[in-house]
Structures are given as structure tokens and as C-alpha cells.
């Protein structure tokens, strides 16, 4: 775990009009961030990332389509198609 890098980013967003958010808005915000990030960085424009040659080096792929890479992780996660996604979003409003 010595090589684990962690970054905390703070974003301040302002609605342009009235809006209602679900009880856990983090999922909604994470989904919106993922959609925008994919549109921003996708090199192929494909509808799905599965099988993409850039998946392991793509910012969207690393964060939202976390592939299981290497023998040790593959053995631990053999029952799952993807590794745990390394992105969480917490919001301050309740």
C-alpha cells in the first residue's frame, strides 16, 4: 500500500436555476462527472469501452471501467469483471 496515491479535490458548483436532488446526490454527481469525462477524453467515440485498446491508459477507463491488471489482483478479484472504482464523490448538502 506504500504506492497508493490519494488526492482530494474540491469542486464548487452552482446551479443556474432551481433544482431538486435525490437524497444521495453523490451518485448523480458522480454519474454526471463520468459522462462528461468520457466525452472529453474518449479517443474512439465508441458506445462501449469493452475491448477498447486505450482502456488501460484512458482517464475515464482508469476511473470508471477499472480493469483488473496483473496476476495478484486477478487472483483476488477473479469473481468480478472490474476492480473497485477509485473515485468517490461526497457532497456537503443534506
C-alpha positions in Angstrom: 0.0 0.0 0.0 3.0 2.3 0.0 2.4 3.1 -3.6 -1.2 4.1 -3.1 -1.7 7.7 -4.2 -4.7 9.6 -2.9 -5.9 13.0 -4.0 -8.8 15.0 -2.6 -10.3 17.5 -5.0 -12.9 20.1 -4.1 -15.3 21.4 -6.7 -17.7 24.2 -6.2 -20.7 24.0 -8.5 -23.6 26.5 -8.8 -27.0 25.6 -10.2 -28.2 28.0 -12.9 -31.8 27.6 -11.6 -33.9 25.7 -9.1 -33.2 22.0 -8.9 -34.1 19.0 -6.7 -31.5 16.5 -5.9 -32.1 12.9 -4.7 -31.3 12.0 -1.1 -27.9 10.8 -2.1 -26.8 13.3 -4.7 -23.3 11.9 -4.8 -24.4 9.2 -7.2 -26.0 11.7 -9.5 -22.9 14.0 -9.4 -20.6 11.0 -10.0 -22.6 9.9 -13.0 -22.6 13.4 -14.5 -18.8 13.7 -13.9 -18.3 10.3 -15.6 -20.4 11.1 -18.6 -18.6 14.4 -19.1 -15.1 12.9 -18.5 -15.8 10.2 -21.1 -17.0 12.7 -23.7 -13.9 14.8 -23.0 -11.2 12.0 -23.2 -12.6 9.2 -25.4 -10.4 8.7 -28.4 -12.7 6.3 -30.3 -16.2 7.6 -29.8 -17.4 4.0 -29.3 -20.6 3.5 -27.4 -18.9 1.0 -25.0 -15.4 0.8 -23.5 -15.3 -3.0 -23.5 -12.5 -4.2 -25.8 -11.0 -0.7 -26.3 -7.3 -0.7 -26.9 -6.9 2.5 -24.9 -8.9 1.4 -21.8 -5.8 0.9 -19.5 -4.4 4.4 -20.3 -7.6 6.3 -20.7 -8.6 8.6 -17.7 -12.2 7.5 -18.0 -11.2 3.9 -18.2 -9.0 4.1 -15.2 -11.6 5.7 -13.0 -14.9 4.2 -14.2 -14.0 1.0 -16.0 -11.2 -0.2 -13.8 -9.7 -3.2 -15.4 -8.1 -6.0 -13.3 -4.5 -5.8 -14.3 -1.7 -8.2 -13.1 -1.8 -11.7 -11.7 -2.1 -10.9 -8.0 -5.2 -8.6 -8.4 -6.7 -11.0 -10.9 -6.5 -13.8 -8.3 -8.2 -11.7 -5.6 -10.9 -10.4 -7.9 -11.5 -13.4 -10.2 -15.2 -13.3 -9.5 -15.6 -9.7 -10.6 -15.2 -8.2 -14.1 -13.8 -4.9 -12.8 -11.7 -3.7 -9.9 -13.3 -1.4 -7.4 -13.6 2.0 -8.9 -11.2 4.5 -7.4 -13.5 7.5 -7.4 -16.0 8.6 -4.8 -17.9 11.9 -4.5 -19.2 13.2 -1.3 -21.4 16.3 -1.1 -21.8 18.7 1.8 -25.5 19.5 1.4 -28.1 17.4 3.3 
